[in-house]
Amino acid sequence: MTRIKSAVAAGGRRAPHSARLGSASTRTIGAVLAALLMTHDAGAAEPIIGQASVIDGDTIEIAGERVQLNSVDAPEEWQVCLDESGADYRCGKESASALDAFLSASRPTRCEFAGRDRYGRFVGTCFRADGKDVNRWLIESGNAVDRGTDNKGLYASAQQTAKSNGAGIWRAQPEHACAARVGRVNRKPSC
């Protein structure tokens, strides 16, 4: 009520309706709008097509929309893995660079949506102009792992190919490559 009285006293007019809403009402409306956006059926959304910018090894941006690649888990840019000789290398940075080169070879990129993640980003499967599945390529090339919990192993065969070939993060110690996964700070196997 103080806001309304001050506005009336200052200019002789009432504050706009939005200014009169209490902060609890504003938060409630914001929460409802956010929930509606999060529950929107992104699968029904039209695909986005355009030039993709790489954010990290499993996230791109097209036309201002961030797209988390469905069922793909790439190392973060700061993460370090072991190479064939046991030396450290920046596997996260390598993954992002490889993705950028792969996308640049056949533009534009088209993404079909499966939903939204907890951050509100679109989650989708993306394809280069030549039809190659970007998500599958990332895992098959060893630049990411199959997030089997999301998709019941949609890319399990691609991951097995990468492991068998000792590609990317699988090149040093295939049985411990999971240590390069998102959120892991050390290189000790934990899975």
Sequence and secondary structure as in RCSB ss.txt:
>XXXX:A:sequence
MTRIKSAVAAGGRRAPHSARLGSASTRTIGAVLAALLMTHDAGAAEPIIGQASVIDGDTIEIAGERVQLNSVDAP
EEWQVCLDESGADYRCGKESASALDAFLSASRPTRCEFAGRDRYGRFVGTCFRADGKDVNRWLIESGNAVDRGTD
NKGLYASAQQTAKSNGAGIWRAQPEHACAARVGRVNRKPSC
>XXXX:A:secstr
 HHHHHHHHHHSS   HHHHS HHHHHHHHHHHHHHHHHS GGGS  EEE  EEEETTEEEETTEEEEETTEE  
 TT  EE TTS EE HHHHHHHHHHHHHHTS  EEEEEEEE TTS EEEEEE TT  BHHHHHHHTTSSEE HHH
HSSTTHHHHHHHHHHT GGGSS GGGGGGGSTT  S S   
